[in-house]
Amino acid sequence: MRREWSEERLRRALAELPGWRYEDGKLERVFEFLTYADGAAFAGRIFLLAERQGRYPEAVCVLDKKVGVAFAGKAGKAIVAQDVEAAAAISLLYERFTT
């Protein structure tokens, strides 16, 4: 069962997700890269990760050397644990991708 998280619980979780922010009902982060191609390749890996997890970001945008990722509650509902878990997995993917 997917349980909605309160804003307070989400803000506590964000303390362990550097770079992510919660604003206007969305959990989002911008990742930076040395080249556009690196950002595009990273976006592709996000899509593969989402397929494996079964949790899809609302948006993945590649702009110049940046990739923005956003999760939003479905059908007007709040962020759920799976969104936070997916954000953590994307952060780990970024760490591995850039080292």
TORTI-519838 format. One record per atom (N, C-alpha, C, CB): residue in three letters; atom name; x negated, y, z. Coordinates in pm, 1 decimal, decimal comma. Atoms other than C-alpha are relative to their C-alpha. Glycine has a CB too. Layout:
   rest   atom         c1         c2         c3
    Ala     CA          X          Y          Z
...
This chain:
   rest   atom         c1         c2         c3
    Met      N      -83,5     -118,3        0,0
    Met     CA        0,0        0,0        0,0
    Met      C      -87,8      124,5        0,0
    Met     CB       94,9       -0,1      121,1
    Arg      N       77,5     -123,4        8,5
    Arg     CA     -129,7      344,2      -89,3
    Arg      C       57,6      102,6       95,6
    Arg     CB       -1,3       55,0     -144,3
    Arg      N      -45,2      -96,2     -100,0
    Arg     CA     -104,7      575,2      207,0
    Arg      C      -56,7      136,7      -28,3
    Arg     CB      -39,2      -44,8      139,8
    Glu      N       43,4     -136,8       20,8
    Glu     CA     -119,0      946,7      160,4
    Glu      C      -85,6       46,1      118,3
    Glu     CB      121,5       93,0      -19,1
    Trp      N       85,8      -54,9     -104,2
    Trp     CA     -388,5     1130,2      350,9
    Trp      C       44,3      142,1       32,4
    Trp     CB     -148,7       -2,5      -43,5
    Ser      N      -27,6     -138,2      -38,6
    Ser     CA     -323,2     1444,2      549,2
    Ser      C     -117,3       86,9      -46,3
    Ser     CB       22,2       12,6      155,4
    Glu      N      108,0      -89,8       39,8
    Glu     CA     -524,4     1749,6      452,2
    Glu      C     -113,9       -4,4      101,7
    Glu     CB       52,3      143,8      -15,3
    Glu      N      103,8        4,3     -103,8
    Glu     CA     -708,8     1728,9      785,9
    Glu      C      -87,9     -125,1      -15,7
    Glu     CB       64,6        2,6      140,9
    Arg      N       76,9      123,7       18,0
    Arg     CA     -811,1     1365,9      729,3
    Arg      C      -88,0        9,7     -124,1
    Arg     CB       94,5     -122,0      -11,1
    Leu      N       75,8      -16,0      123,1
    Leu     CA     -921,0     1450,0      377,1
    Leu      C     -119,4       93,3       20,7
    Leu     CB       90,2       53,4     -111,1
    Arg      N      110,6      -93,4      -26,1
    Arg     CA    -1130,4     1743,9      495,0
    Arg      C     -110,7      -66,8       82,0
    Arg     CB       51,8      125,2       73,7
    Arg      N      102,7       74,5      -76,3
    Arg     CA    -1307,0     1515,0      745,9
    Arg      C      -77,1      -94,0      -92,6
    Arg     CB       65,4      -81,3      116,2
    Ala      N       65,5       90,5       94,8
    Ala     CA    -1378,4     1265,7      466,3
    Ala      C      -94,5       76,3      -91,6
    Ala     CB      104,5      -75,4      -83,2
    Leu      N       85,0      -80,8       88,2
    Leu     CA    -1522,4     1545,6      252,8
    Leu      C     -135,9       30,8       61,7
    Leu     CB       70,0      129,5      -34,8
    Ala      N      128,3      -22,6      -66,2
    Ala     CA    -1795,0     1594,9      511,7
    Ala      C     -101,5     -106,7      -41,5
    Ala     CB       17,7        0,4      153,1
    Glu      N       87,0      109,4       43,4
    Glu     CA    -1932,4     1263,8      383,9
    Glu      C       -9,3       -9,5     -152,5
    Glu     CB       50,3     -131,9       56,7
    Leu      N        3,6       -3,3      146,8
    Leu     CA    -1886,3     1353,4       15,4
    Leu      C      -53,8      135,4      -45,7
    Leu     CB      142,2      -26,3      -60,4
    Pro      N       56,9     -129,7       39,5
    Pro     CA    -2126,9     1639,4      -56,4
    Pro      C       34,0       36,0     -144,2
    Pro     CB     -151,4       -1,4       18,0
    Gly      N      -30,4      -49,6      133,2
    Gly     CA    -2027,5     1850,9     -353,4
    Gly      C      146,8       -7,3      -36,6
    Gly     CB      -78,4      -75,3      -99,6
    Trp      N     -142,1       12,1       27,6
    Trp     CA    -1662,6     1745,4     -352,9
    Trp      C       75,4      104,0       81,0
    Trp     CB       51,0     -142,4       31,9
    Arg      N      -84,4      -94,8      -73,1
    Arg     CA    -1392,3     1992,1     -257,0
    Arg      C      145,6      -34,3      -22,8
    Arg     CB      -28,8      145,6      -43,4
    Tyr      N     -144,1       20,6       10,0
    Tyr     CA    -1021,2     1979,2     -196,0
    Tyr      C       64,8      136,6       -7,4
    Tyr     CB       55,7      -83,2      120,8
    Glu      N      -62,3     -130,2       20,7
    Glu     CA     -826,2     2270,0     -335,8
    Glu      C      123,8      -17,1      -87,4
    Glu     CB      -99,9       99,9      -64,7
    Asp      N     -125,1        4,1       77,2
    Asp     CA     -470,9     2315,7     -464,1
    Asp      C       47,5     -142,4      -27,6
    Asp     CB      -18,0       73,3     -131,7
    Gly      N      -47,4      137,1       13,7
    Gly     CA     -390,4     1948,7     -405,9
    Gly      C      -87,3      -90,6      -83,6
    Gly     CB      133,7        1,1      -57,2
    Lys      N       91,0       79,9       81,8
    Lys     CA     -688,7     1825,9     -605,8
    Lys      C     -133,6      -21,1       70,8
    Lys     CB      -22,6       67,2     -135,7
    Leu      N      133,5       34,5      -46,2
    Leu     CA    -1009,8     1651,9     -507,7
    Leu      C      -89,6        9,9     -122,0
    Leu     CB       -5,4     -144,0       66,4
    Glu      N       78,0      -22,9      121,3
    Glu     CA    -1277,8     1774,0     -746,1
    Glu      C     -146,9       30,6       27,7
    Glu     CB       60,4      113,0      -78,3
    Arg      N      143,5      -26,8       -7,0
    Arg     CA    -1647,1     1810,1     -816,2
    Arg      C      -52,5       25,2     -140,9
    Arg     CB      -76,2     -118,5       67,2
    Val      N       70,7      -24,5      125,1
    Val     CA    -1876,5     1940,7    -1089,8
    Val      C     -141,0      -56,4       15,9
    Val     CB       -2,7      153,6      -36,5
    Phe      N      133,3       60,1        2,3
    Phe     CA    -2192,3     1743,5    -1172,6
    Phe      C      -82,1       69,0     -108,9
    Phe     CB        7,6     -154,9      -24,7
    Glu      N       85,5      -69,0       97,7
    Glu     CA    -2488,0     1905,4    -1351,4
    Glu      C     -106,4      -94,4      -55,8
    Glu     CB      -67,3      123,1       64,5
    Phe      N       96,1       84,8       70,7
    Phe     CA    -2725,5     1749,5    -1606,4
    Phe      C      -99,6       84,6      -76,8
    Phe     CB       72,1      -96,0      -95,3
    Leu      N      102,1      -70,0       77,2
    Leu     CA    -3035,6     1841,9    -1802,8
    Leu      C       42,5       21,8     -144,7
    Leu     CB     -130,4      -77,1        4,2
    Thr      N      -43,3      -10,7      139,1
    Thr     CA    -2868,4     1781,3    -2138,9
    Thr      C      149,0      -31,9      -11,5
    Thr     CB      -82,6      -94,6      -90,0
    Tyr      N     -139,3       32,2       29,6
    Tyr     CA    -2520,9     1762,9    -2287,4
    Tyr      C       16,9     -151,0      -15,1
    Tyr     CB       46,9       72,7     -128,1
    Ala      N       -8,5      145,0       22,9
    Ala     CA    -2590,1     1403,2    -2392,8
    Ala      C        1,5      -76,2      132,4
    Ala     CB     -118,1      -47,9      -87,2
    Asp      N       -1,1       65,8     -131,3
    Asp     CA    -2666,0     1305,7    -2031,2
    Asp      C      137,6       12,6       65,4
    Asp     CB     -108,6       60,8       92,1
    Gly      N     -132,6      -20,6      -57,1
    Gly     CA    -2337,5     1457,4    -1918,0
    Gly      C      104,6      -86,9      -68,2
    Gly     CB       39,6      146,3      -10,3
    Ala      N      -94,9       82,2       74,5
    Ala     CA    -2144,8     1279,6    -2192,3
    Ala      C      -16,4     -148,0       35,1
    Ala     CB      -18,3       21,2     -151,0
    Ala      N       24,9      139,6      -37,7
    Ala     CA    -2309,2      947,4    -2105,1
    Ala      C       53,7      -28,3      140,4
    Ala     CB     -151,3      -31,9       -6,8
    Phe      N      -52,2       14,8     -135,8
    Phe     CA    -2221,6      998,8    -1738,6
    Phe      C      153,1       -8,4       -2,3
    Phe     CB      -46,2      118,0       89,0
    Ala      N     -146,0        3,7       11,4
    Ala     CA    -1859,2     1071,0    -1831,5
    Ala      C       45,6     -137,7      -46,6
    Ala     CB       50,1      108,9      -97,3
    Gly      N      -33,1      134,0       47,5
    Gly     CA    -1851,0      742,4    -2022,0
    Gly      C       -8,2     -103,5      110,3
    Gly     CB      -91,5      -39,1     -113,0
    Arg      N       13,1       94,4     -111,6
    Arg     CA    -1970,4      559,8    -1712,9
    Arg      C      112,0       18,8      102,1
    Arg     CB     -136,4       16,9       68,4
    Ile      N     -114,5      -23,3      -88,1
    Ile     CA    -1698,3      725,3    -1507,7
    Ile      C      121,0      -74,9      -52,5
    Ile     CB       30,8      150,9       12,1
    Phe      N     -114,3       69,8       59,2
    Phe     CA    -1441,7      583,8    -1751,4
    Phe      C       -9,2     -150,7       24,7
    Phe     CB        7,9       28,6     -151,2
    Leu      N       18,2      143,9      -24,6
    Leu     CA    -1588,6      233,5    -1716,9
    Leu      C       24,8      -34,4      147,0
    Leu     CB     -141,9      -44,0      -41,0
    Leu      N      -21,7       20,3     -143,3
    Leu     CA    -1592,7      263,6    -1337,0
    Leu      C      149,6        5,6       32,3
    Leu     CB      -77,0      106,2       82,3
    Ala      N     -144,2      -13,5      -23,4
    Ala     CA    -1229,4      378,4    -1340,0
    Ala      C       74,1     -125,6      -45,5
    Ala     CB       55,4      123,7      -73,5
    Glu      N      -63,1      123,2       48,5
    Glu     CA    -1131,7       74,1    -1545,9
    Glu      C      -21,2     -114,2       98,3
    Glu     CB      -55,7      -38,5     -138,0
    Arg      N       29,3      107,1      -96,3
    Arg     CA    -1304,2     -158,6    -1299,3
    Arg      C       78,1       18,3      128,7
    Arg     CB     -149,5       -5,0       30,8
    Gln      N      -67,6      -26,5     -126,9
    Gln     CA    -1149,0        9,6     -996,3
    Gln      C      151,4        8,7      -13,5
    Gln     CB      -52,1      127,5       59,3
    Gly      N     -142,2      -20,3       18,6
    Gly     CA     -808,4       67,9    -1147,5
    Gly      C       48,9      131,6       58,5
    Gly     CB       75,5     -113,4       61,3
    Arg      N      -34,9     -133,2      -52,9
    Arg     CA     -815,0      425,9    -1017,5
    Arg      C      -58,4      103,3      -93,5
    Arg     CB      -53,0       20,8      146,9
    Tyr      N       41,7      -89,4      106,8
    Tyr     CA     -828,9      695,3    -1281,3
    Tyr      C        5,6      146,7       43,5
    Tyr     CB       87,2      -21,5     -122,8
    Pro      N       -5,5     -143,2      -28,9
    Pro     CA     -922,9     1060,8    -1238,6
    Pro      C      108,3       66,4      -83,9
    Pro     CB     -136,6       66,5      -26,5
    Glu      N      -95,8      -77,5       78,2
    Glu     CA     -666,0     1312,5    -1349,4
    Glu      C      -71,1       63,9     -118,5
    Glu     CB       68,4      108,1       87,4
    Ala      N       75,9      -65,7      106,8
    Ala     CA     -938,3     1483,0    -1553,1
    Ala      C     -148,2      -28,6       14,0
    Ala     CB       24,6      151,0        1,1
    Val      N      145,6        5,8       11,3
    Val     CA    -1296,7     1430,1    -1665,0
    Val      C      -33,0       91,0     -117,5
    Val     CB      -54,9     -150,0      -21,4
    Cys      N       29,1      -99,6      103,5
    Cys     CA    -1429,9     1729,1    -1859,1
    Cys      C     -150,5       17,1      -16,5
    Cys     CB       65,6      135,3       34,6
    Val      N      141,4      -23,6       30,1
    Val     CA    -1767,6     1763,0    -2029,4
    Val      C      -10,1      138,7      -62,3
    Val     CB      -59,1     -111,2      -96,3
    Leu      N       19,8     -136,4       47,9
    Leu     CA    -1868,3     2126,8    -2072,3
    Leu      C     -148,3       32,0        8,1
    Leu     CB       84,2      102,5       82,5
    Asp      N      142,5      -29,3        7,1
    Asp     CA    -2219,1     2205,8    -2187,3
    Asp      C      -77,6     -107,4       75,7
    Asp     CB      -30,5      140,9       57,6
    Lys      N       81,1       96,2      -76,1
    Lys     CA    -2444,2     2036,5    -1928,2
    Lys      C       66,0      -32,5      133,9
    Lys     CB     -142,2       55,5       23,2
    Lys      N      -74,1       25,9     -122,6
    Lys     CA    -2170,5     1988,1    -1666,8
    Lys      C      115,2      -95,2      -27,6
    Lys     CB       52,0      130,9       60,9
    Val      N     -115,1       89,7        8,2
    Val     CA    -1908,0     1723,6    -1600,7
    Val      C       86,6       27,3      122,3
    Val     CB      -44,1     -151,8       -7,2
    Gly      N      -95,3      -21,1     -108,0
    Gly     CA    -1602,7     1810,2    -1394,7
    Gly      C       90,3     -120,8       13,2
    Gly     CB       83,0      126,7      -24,0
    Val      N      -86,9      114,3      -28,3
    Val     CA    -1399,2     1536,5    -1228,0
    Val      C      103,7       44,7      101,7
    Val     CB      -81,9     -123,4       52,8
    Ala      N     -106,9      -37,2      -93,1
    Ala     CA    -1063,2     1581,2    -1056,2
    Ala      C       95,9     -116,0       21,8
    Ala     CB       76,4      122,4      -51,9
    Phe      N     -104,9       93,7      -38,0
    Phe     CA     -823,9     1353,6     -872,0
    Phe      C      114,4       82,6       56,2
    Phe     CB      -51,3     -106,8      104,1
    Ala      N     -117,9      -68,4      -52,9
    Ala     CA     -470,9     1466,3     -793,9
    Ala      C      101,1     -105,0       42,2
    Ala     CB       61,5       97,7     -105,3
    Gly      N     -104,1       91,2      -43,7
    Gly     CA     -188,4     1302,8     -607,7
    Gly      C       98,4      -26,7     -113,1
    Gly     CB       72,8       56,3      122,0
    Lys      N      -94,4       38,5      105,6
    Lys     CA       52,8     1119,4     -834,8
    Lys      C      141,6       41,5       35,9
    Lys     CB       -5,4     -151,2      -24,9
    Ala      N     -141,1      -37,7      -14,6
    Ala     CA      406,9     1250,1     -880,1
    Ala      C       22,8       91,9      119,8
    Ala     CB       86,2     -124,8       14,0
    Gly      N      -16,8      -98,0     -106,5
    Gly     CA      358,9     1537,2     -637,6
    Gly      C      -40,3      -47,2      137,6
    Gly     CB      139,1       42,8        4,4
    Lys      N       41,3       53,4     -129,6
    Lys     CA      217,9     1319,9     -362,1
    Lys      C     -143,8       39,9       30,1
    Lys     CB       14,8     -153,3        3,0
    Ala      N      133,2      -38,0      -45,4
    Ala     CA      -99,5     1373,7     -165,0
    Ala      C     -107,0      -98,3      -48,9
    Ala     CB       -2,7        8,7      152,2
    Ile      N      115,0       86,6       28,3
    Ile     CA     -444,8     1229,9     -223,7
    Ile      C        9,3     -124,1       88,5
    Ile     CB     -135,4       75,6       23,9
    Val      N       -2,8      126,5      -74,8
    Val     CA     -472,2      864,9     -115,7
    Val      C     -142,1      -53,0       16,5
    Val     CB       89,4     -105,5      -72,0
    Ala      N      131,2       58,1      -29,6
    Ala     CA     -759,5      651,4       13,3
    Ala      C      -73,2      -41,5     -127,5
    Ala     CB       15,3     -120,8       92,7
    Gln      N       63,8       45,1      123,7
    Gln     CA     -824,7      511,6     -335,9
    Gln      C      -65,3      115,8      -75,1
    Gln     CB      102,4      -69,2      -89,8
    Asp      N       60,9     -117,1       63,5
    Asp     CA     -894,4      863,7     -464,4
    Asp      C     -133,3       32,3       65,9
    Asp     CB       94,5      121,8        7,7
    Val      N      122,7      -30,4      -75,0
    Val     CA    -1152,5      922,5     -191,9
    Val      C     -105,7     -107,2      -27,4
    Val     CB       29,4        9,5      152,7
    Glu      N       93,0      109,0       30,8
    Glu     CA    -1309,5      580,9     -254,6
    Glu      C      -56,1       15,3     -140,8
    Glu     CB       69,6     -136,3       14,8
    Ala      N       45,8      -20,1      137,4
    Ala     CA    -1328,4      654,5     -627,4
    Ala      C      -97,5      116,8       -6,9
    Ala     CB      119,5       24,5      -94,1
    Ala      N       91,3     -115,1       -3,8
    Ala     CA    -1491,1      993,3     -556,7
    Ala      C     -135,5      -41,8       55,2
    Ala     CB       59,3      114,5       85,5
    Ala      N      125,7       48,0      -58,2
    Ala     CA    -1752,1      822,9     -338,2
    Ala      C      -76,2      -86,6     -100,4
    Ala     CB       27,2      -79,9      129,5
    Ala      N       64,2       85,9      100,2
    Ala     CA    -1821,3      566,6     -612,3
    Ala      C      -59,5       83,5     -113,1
    Ala     CB      101,1     -101,4      -56,9
    Ile      N       52,4      -87,9      105,0
    Ile     CA    -1865,7      844,9     -870,6
    Ile      C     -124,2       72,7       49,3
    Ile     CB      107,2      101,5      -44,8
    Ser      N      119,4      -65,0      -56,2
    Ser     CA    -2110,0     1024,9     -639,1
    Ser      C     -118,6      -95,5        0,1
    Ser     CB       27,7       49,7      143,3
    Leu      N      106,6      100,0        1,1
    Leu     CA    -2311,3      705,0     -603,3
    Leu      C      -48,4      -24,4     -142,7
    Leu     CB       48,5     -131,9       63,5
    Leu      N       35,5       15,3      140,8
    Leu     CA    -2304,5      659,0     -980,5
    Leu      C      -88,8      115,8      -45,0
    Leu     CB      126,8       -7,7      -87,4
    Tyr      N       79,5     -118,2       35,2
    Tyr     CA    -2438,6     1014,2    -1020,3
    Tyr      C     -141,0       -9,3       58,5
    Tyr     CB       69,4      128,3       50,0
    Glu      N      132,6       15,4      -62,4
    Glu     CA    -2722,4      948,7     -773,3
    Glu      C      -84,6      -98,8      -78,2
    Glu     CB       13,3      -46,5      146,6
    Arg      N       74,7      101,0       75,8
    Arg     CA    -2824,1      636,8     -965,0
    Arg      C      -30,6       49,1     -140,9
    Arg     CB       78,6     -131,6       -6,4
    Phe      N       16,2      -48,4      137,4
    Phe     CA    -2780,4      808,1    -1301,4
    Phe      C     -113,0      103,4      -10,2
    Phe     CB      131,9       61,3      -50,5
    Thr      N       97,2     -110,1        5,7
    Thr     CA    -3005,8     1103,0    -1215,4
    Thr      C     -135,1      -32,0       61,8
    Thr     CB       56,5      119,4       68,3
    Thr      N      131,6       34,5      -57,4
    Thr     CA    -3290,6      915,3    -1045,4
    Thr      C      -82,3      -81,8      -95,8
    Thr     CB       16,4      -76,2      130,6
